[in-house]
Amino acid sequence: MAENRIFRRWQESPVIRKVDEEKRTVEFVASDSSVDSYGTVLPVDKWDLSRYQRNGIVGYMHDVYGESWTKSADPDDVIGKGEAFVEDDQLVVRITFEPKDLNERADKIFRKVQFGTLNAVSVGFVPTKKGHMGDEERDEDPKVYYYGGMELLEVSIVNIPSNANALRRSIEAEQASWEIEDVEKKEIDKPALEPEVPVEDADEYKVSLARARALLAKNN
């Protein structure tokens, strides 16, 4: 299902709005509604921030999802807490970095942000509604993918953006997973076929389902 796939996106032109050294807080513009270099749009009005407001995780390079085959889980992978809000058609994240006596890694990253060697953030999210390629009748670019809804999971300070080709494969996989959901729903909801209906028509949904599953498998 598409909502189980974690996606990442960074702000194309990093913007630090405010730094408070005493409170150890930095405000970043994390996203907006413009077309990014990957050919996608995350509409600001489509963000669901409710989960993040309950547990505002901030990490470094998205290394916050726990133990993996490459490394063990480390609580210091979480370097601070965040508050997310929409303002001036932008998704803004206010990050409070953990103090040095609690997390030396967080302190180093905070000092690098102050110095200017780290100045970008990336959002980790899951799609919550089916997106679409642009519709010219709605003044959209037909070559651009518009997300239908996104739930914010975490925010990370990053060195460099993710690979554009890898992201394009993820988008194709997302579209395939939504197609599978649509086809499976039609399988459940469609009425029983009459005996005189041709076999080709009876197999239409199964063919579509197989095609979508093949596309999803190719991108995994």
N, C-alpha and C positions, 0 to 999 in steps of 0.2 A: 504494500500500500504506500502511496506517495507520502503520507504524513509520517511514515516511519523513516524516511530518508533525511539525513542531516545535510544541509547545504551551507556554504560559507560565501560571504561576499565582503569585500573591503571597499572603503570610500575611495573613489578614483583620485580626487584631489584632497589629500588629508587636511582637515581643518581642526585646529585646537582653539576652542572659543575662550577658555579661561583656565588659569592655573592658580591655585591657592597653596603656596608652599607650607603654610602653617597647618592647614587642615588636611594637607596631602591629597587634594582633590584636583582633578583635571576634567574639563568638559570637552568632549569630542563630538563632531558631527559624524555620526556612524553611517548614515544612509540618507538618500533623498529620492526624488521621483524621476531623476534624469536617466537617460540611456547610458549604461556603462560600457566599458570596452569589450565585454563579453556578449553584447547584443541583448541585454535583458533589462527589465525595469522592475524595481521593487516599489510599488506605489505606497507612499507614506500612509495613506488612509486605510491600507489593507493590513497594517501591523496589528497583531494581538500581543500585547505586552503584559497580560495578566500573570502568566507564569513567571516571567522575569521579575516582575515587581515583588513576587513572593520570595524569590531566591535569585538575587542579582549576582550571578557568577561572573567574575572577571579573571581571565587567564592570560597566558602568554603563548602565542602560536597555536591556539585551540587545544592545548594539551591539558584538558580538564575532564575528559570523559572516563577516567579511571584506568585500571590496569589493562594493558594490551600485551600482545605477544612480543613487543619490542622493549617494554619497560614495565616496572612495577608502579602501582599507584603511589603518589606522593602528595600529601596535603598542601605542600608549598607550591604545587602547580596552580593553585588558586591564589592569585596575588592581590585580590581586593574585592570590594563589593561595588555594584553599580546600580544606578537609577536611570531608567529610560523614560523619555517623554518626547512628544511631538511638539515642535515649535517652529513657526515660519516655514512650514512644509518641509521640515527636516526631522529625521530621527536623531535625537541628541542623547548621549549617554554621559552621565556624570560619574566618574570613577573615583573611589576613595581607596588609595593604596594602603596595604597593611604596613605597620611600623617596622623599623629595622629589627627591633628585639624580638618580633614575632616571625618575621620572614625576610631574611637578607636578600633573597632573590627579588622580592617585591620592591624593596628599597632600591636595589640597583636599577631595576627597570624604571622606577619613578624618576631617578636621577638622570637616566638616559633620555627620558621624555623631556625633562627640564632642559637638558643640554641640547636637545634637538636631533640626536641620532636615531631616536625612535619617535615617530610622529603619526603613526597610522593605526587604525583599529579595524577589526573585521568582525562581522556578526555571524553567529551560528544559528541557523533557523531550520524549521521544517515547514514545507508547504502545507497549507490547511484547506485550500480550495483549488480547483482545477484552473490553470492559467490558459493563455491563448496566444497565438501569434497575432501580430498587429492587424487591425481592421482599418483599411483606408477610409471607410465610411465614417469612422469615429476619429478621424485625423490621427491615426496611429501608423507607425512604420510597419509594413508587412514582414520585414526581415527581423523584427524585434520580438522577443518573447516577454509577455507581460504576466507576472505572477498574479494569481487570483486571491491569495491570502497567505500570510506568513506568521508563524508563531516564533517569537524570539526566545532562544534557549540560553545563549551565553554571548559574551563579548570578549574579544581578545586583542591585546596589543600585538602587532605583527611587524616583521621585518619587511617582507615582500608579499605581493598578492599571490593568490593561488593560480594554477595554470589554466589559461583560458580554454584550451582544448579539453582538459579534464572536466571543466565546468560544463562545456557544451555537451559532452557525453552524459553528464548527470542530468541535464535538462531533457535530453532525449529519453533517458531512462524514466524520468518523472512523467513525461507525456505518455510513455508506454504503460506505466503503472496505473495512471488515471484511465487509460483506455481499457485496461483489463477490468478495472472496477466497473466501468460503464457497461462493458459487454456482459460481465457476470450478473449485474443487476438486471439486464435485459433477459438473460437466461432464466432468472427467477420469476420475473414479472410477465414474460410473454405468455399469451394464451396457448392452450393446446392446439396443435396443428391439425387441420382436417385431413382425412386420408387422401383427398385429391390434390393436396399441395405437393408440388414437385420436390424430389429429394434435395435438389440443389438449393432450394429456398430453405428447406429445413436445416441444412448444414451451414447456413450463412453465418450464424453467430459463432459456431465452433471454428470456422475458418478465421474470423476476425480475432477471436480469442487466441488462437495459435500464433497468428502473426504478431500480436502485441506481446505475447510471452516470449517469442523469439527475439524481438527487439530488446526487451528488458534483459534477457539472458546475455545478449551480445554486449550490453553496456555494463554488466556487472563483472 
